[in-house]
Amino acid sequence: MAVPKHKTSKSKRDKRRTHQKIEALNLSKCSQCGEAKPGHTVCPECGYYNGREVIKQKEV
């Protein structure tokens, strides 16, 4: 079984983890209602995707 010969320094460990960060979602504007939504998803507010209604929303 492989066992490290020397302790990995905090600097070396942190350099390895630089790509494991959480990034904010890129939000786009819904063409139907103007609300912010994640790209390539149905708008949670109006239920439209790509100019057509995909999910029927209940009237309040």
Short mmCIF file of the C-alpha atoms (twelve columns), coordinates in Angstrom:
data_MODEL
# 
_entry.id   MODEL 
# 
loop_
_atom_site.group_PDB 
_atom_site.id 
_atom_site.type_symbol 
_atom_site.label_atom_id 
_atom_site.label_alt_id 
_atom_site.label_comp_id 
_atom_site.label_asym_id 
_atom_site.label_seq_id 
_atom_site.Cartn_x 
_atom_site.Cartn_y 
_atom_site.Cartn_z 
_atom_site.pdbx_PDB_model_num 
ATOM 1  C CA . MET A 1  0.000   0.000  0.000   1 
ATOM 2  C CA . ALA A 2  1.325   3.458  -0.871  1 
ATOM 3  C CA . VAL A 3  2.114   5.657  2.122   1 
ATOM 4  C CA . PRO A 4  3.458   9.231  1.895   1 
ATOM 5  C CA . LYS A 5  7.091   9.546  2.985   1 
ATOM 6  C CA . HIS A 6  6.793   13.202 4.002   1 
ATOM 7  C CA . LYS A 7  4.078   15.463 5.354   1 
ATOM 8  C CA . THR A 8  2.232   17.480 2.704   1 
ATOM 9  C CA . SER A 9  2.553   21.164 3.547   1 
ATOM 10 C CA . LYS A 10 -0.480  23.434 3.867   1 
ATOM 11 C CA . SER A 11 0.695   25.369 0.819   1 
ATOM 12 C CA . LYS A 12 0.950   22.262 -1.366  1 
ATOM 13 C CA . ARG A 13 -2.424  20.957 -0.116  1 
ATOM 14 C CA . ASP A 14 -4.154  24.297 -0.801  1 
ATOM 15 C CA . LYS A 15 -2.629  24.603 -4.280  1 
ATOM 16 C CA . ARG A 16 -4.140  21.233 -5.141  1 
ATOM 17 C CA . ARG A 17 -7.579  22.388 -3.948  1 
ATOM 18 C CA . THR A 18 -7.734  25.659 -5.933  1 
ATOM 19 C CA . HIS A 19 -10.221 24.233 -8.447  1 
ATOM 20 C CA . GLN A 20 -12.629 22.882 -5.822  1 
ATOM 21 C CA . LYS A 21 -14.327 26.196 -5.119  1 
ATOM 22 C CA . ILE A 22 -18.035 26.957 -5.391  1 
ATOM 23 C CA . GLU A 23 -18.998 29.493 -8.040  1 
ATOM 24 C CA . ALA A 24 -22.174 31.555 -8.290  1 
ATOM 25 C CA . LEU A 25 -24.746 30.549 -10.921 1 
ATOM 26 C CA . ASN A 26 -24.812 32.529 -14.144 1 
ATOM 27 C CA . LEU A 27 -28.316 33.955 -14.254 1 
ATOM 28 C CA . SER A 28 -30.051 35.095 -17.418 1 
ATOM 29 C CA . LYS A 29 -33.200 37.122 -17.913 1 
ATOM 30 C CA . CYS A 30 -36.441 35.350 -18.822 1 
ATOM 31 C CA . SER A 31 -37.658 36.585 -22.212 1 
ATOM 32 C CA . GLN A 32 -41.307 36.229 -21.137 1 
ATOM 33 C CA . CYS A 33 -41.500 37.797 -17.654 1 
ATOM 34 C CA . GLY A 34 -38.028 39.339 -17.156 1 
ATOM 35 C CA . GLU A 35 -37.186 37.433 -13.955 1 
ATOM 36 C CA . ALA A 36 -33.660 36.121 -13.342 1 
ATOM 37 C CA . LYS A 37 -33.290 32.366 -13.932 1 
ATOM 38 C CA . PRO A 38 -30.464 29.877 -14.518 1 
ATOM 39 C CA . GLY A 39 -29.660 29.314 -18.194 1 
ATOM 40 C CA . HIS A 40 -31.240 26.431 -20.151 1 
ATOM 41 C CA . THR A 41 -33.982 25.902 -17.549 1 
ATOM 42 C CA . VAL A 42 -37.709 26.543 -17.380 1 
ATOM 43 C CA . CYS A 43 -38.521 29.861 -15.698 1 
ATOM 44 C CA . PRO A 44 -39.844 29.082 -12.196 1 
ATOM 45 C CA . GLU A 45 -41.995 32.233 -12.213 1 
ATOM 46 C CA . CYS A 46 -43.923 31.955 -15.492 1 
ATOM 47 C CA . GLY A 47 -43.222 28.369 -16.670 1 
ATOM 48 C CA . TYR A 48 -41.900 29.356 -20.105 1 
ATOM 49 C CA . TYR A 49 -38.837 27.952 -21.875 1 
ATOM 50 C CA . ASN A 50 -37.565 29.071 -25.278 1 
ATOM 51 C CA . GLY A 51 -40.681 31.153 -25.977 1 
ATOM 52 C CA . ARG A 52 -43.290 28.493 -25.239 1 
ATOM 53 C CA . GLU A 53 -45.196 27.460 -22.122 1 
ATOM 54 C CA . VAL A 54 -43.821 24.216 -20.699 1 
ATOM 55 C CA . ILE A 55 -45.354 24.229 -17.205 1 
ATOM 56 C CA . LYS A 56 -48.852 25.511 -16.508 1 
ATOM 57 C CA . GLN A 57 -48.790 28.000 -13.612 1 
ATOM 58 C CA . LYS A 58 -51.737 28.323 -11.253 1 
ATOM 59 C CA . GLU A 59 -53.469 31.698 -11.242 1 
ATOM 60 C CA . VAL A 60 -53.352 33.399 -7.856  1 
# 
